[in-house]
């Protein structure tokens, strides 16, 4: 009787198990107000450096279509730098350093926070590696305020967004394109509407999950089974292959000492290296080897071994990835890639001569 009671109490106090279901993305992320006019305006704003206080950094500086809508760097360079992607360099003598966190792709960020079997609210979509902001609209203003990203030392943080609005008001083409008064809210709504067009819902995995059983190769299907068996889907689940929760996996942010980071999506990894919050893993092989070592560390930590190690997420107890799983899991991850996304860049933006 006592043993039965212990089992019941243990079950009652145990953490609920994650929903490990993985599934296709919705075919559209558009909201009712995302008109072609608003999307076109958002596209121009996204590529226009006039949004930065220094007038030389656009959203596309770090989220560029040539690099899978990221920058291909371990961590980004914002103001007082030149070039695009891995070739971007600080201007000599500039008193700025690279930021400390890898630039996530904006492909499919319109679906951030989506979960299997639950209603999806875009206004609550988590943003950044620490989930500190919600919605595409809120996220759009953060780099404009950030000194190292788009503000520099031109103005104070509190002045950055109002100053951006005034710069836009000084450009006749934007006055015409906005049709009504230019406000920060309308700027973010337009940029978010554009970002909701940058999705890849037709990968081989998506087609397979919608019923086309020839879309994924046999090896990819075996890899999907290995992915589930190894426990990867404990965190990498849902349509985005992410639970969008914060987990401790033995890594620390050098600037903040944070030890918990959001589960990244596994979509389009072919286009978005390097990986992890610090951009320190240049290949999927390195990531898989990291998890091999992490499982050893987790076993030692949870068995009361080295207490000086950073804390680890209890879900790591349930991981069971074997070296022979690496190749099939990589094959499965390939099925999540898609080359079918907008890679176009405006010829001119309104702030440029002739724009």
Protein Blocks (a to p, Z undefined) as FASTA:
>chain_A
ZZmmmmmmmmmmpccdddfbdcdddfbfcdfklcfklmmmmmmmmmpmklpmnlpacfkl
mmcfkloopnopabdcfehiecehjllccdehiacdcdfbdcddfehklmgoiaehiacd
fklocedjkopagcjklmmmmmmmpmklmnmmmbcfklmmmmmmmmmmmpmklmmmnopa
cdfklmmmmmmmmmmmmccfkbfklmmmnopaklpcfklmmmmmmmmmnommmmmgcjko
pghiacdehiacfklopabdcdddfehklmmccedjkopafbfklmmmmmmmmmmmmmmm
mnopafkbccddfklmmgccdfklmmmmmmmmmmmgcfbbcfbdcfbdfkbghZZ
